[in-house]
Amino acid sequence: MTKISPEIEEDVQAESLLSVSADVSFSSNCFPKYKLGPDNQIVEESKEDSKGLSLKEVVEKETVQLSEQHKRLSVRDLASKFDKNLTAAAKLADEAKLRDVASLEGHVLLKKLRDALEALRGRMAGRTKEDVEKAISLVEALAVKLTQNEGELIQEKFEVKKLANFLKQASEDAKKLVSQEKSFACAEIESARAVVQRFGEALEEEEKNSPKSKTQDVERLVDEIQEARRIKRLHQPSKNIVASAGLAFKWISFSGLELQVMDMEHELHALRTQIREKSVLSLKIQKELAMNKRAEENKSCLYVFDGSEALGSHLRIRPRSDTAPSLSKCSIQWYRVSLDGSQKEIISGASKLAYAPEPLDVGRVLQADILSNGQKITVTSAGPIESAAGLGSYIETLLRKSSSEFNVVISQMNGQDYSSHSNHCFNVGKLRIKLCRGWITKSREIYHTSMQLCGVRGDGNAAAKSLFWQARKGLSYVLTFESEKERNAAIMIARKHALDCNIMLAGPDDRV
């Protein structure tokens, strides 16, 4: 892309000035921007764009970093928690010692009580002696239970001692970690303080030197203005040359801007083209991934679709293996599903083994649910239904006419087989649809809300060439066309004209 460098301005101005006088020298390569008041006094000075961060902003940034470093010193809290746990372990150890003393006293008391009862048993006789023996047996049982409690107490004491040692070691490790972090933090704080002090000194020095630099800039600007005026007085005839050089510079700048705009437009066009190509490629990849996923799911299915997944075809369900249940004993329902699977629409009346896709199915996935012995088996097409080749151009040709005529045969009328198989004319106009035979009109209806038009949803051999047309309530036809392309074109043209009349033309229970 062509760019106009800011150095052109400096070259043009330098050349224009050199052509006036070769003895003149300037402190800068371009005239300064200024405004003059009365008595040639400078009223307003140009402001230079500041680049980069100021020293104050740098100091604020360093202060924020110091506060963040201070927040990291939270290891001291961890050490305090370890100290608290160590204190709790010490209390548990003291309680264990008290339990040892109590247990020892209990053994002594039980031994004294047993000795007293033994002495008493020697002096007693009869029933009283039996009671004393029972008391002795109870004392012995208490001694056994006390021994068991002592064993449990010893085990608990061991666990407490182990926990205390662990907490003590952890507390020592935490203290070491605190000391290390503290030393690291102190070193970082000292280095940060040195940086802040250095920046503060630099800031103070800049504040001291700023008035001097401003004064020097003003003096230099005044000198340049006086020098320029002197040159203007000495070389008054060169005014036209300077003006022409300025106009030439403006024309070059304008041309450069036009070139920049043209280059940017070309780049934007190229970017849009690339984005469009990437979008198409992404959609294609998503479509292939969805097809691969459905193909993997269908591999484990007991049934599969036969036929091309496009308009004009005839899809039929067939078993994948001999072990699959017989389809004659199964109930079937066809659905049209969106590509992402978020919308699933039932196809009313499509409950046979075969189904012929219609224009409303283009871009969607067909799915059939098979119910057998209370088990549902789902069969899905490998990809979305595609349009027929050459159908779009054929429809565009027909839409150039005021109406389109097709040769049809009436297969059914009001759900009953039609006896005559003579040819009829199916005329699709912009405002109405007419079915006639020669001069005899069988039905002529304008587009209205009770009219329905869709592909036949049966499993006959001519389903791909047939459509269902409900002219009005109580009057319906099944018409068979000469080819699949004419049938699909008639459906699409009729829906286009109906939509122009604000009527949605579809099949029974279809959501459009």
Disulfide bonds with the S-S distance in Angstrom:
none
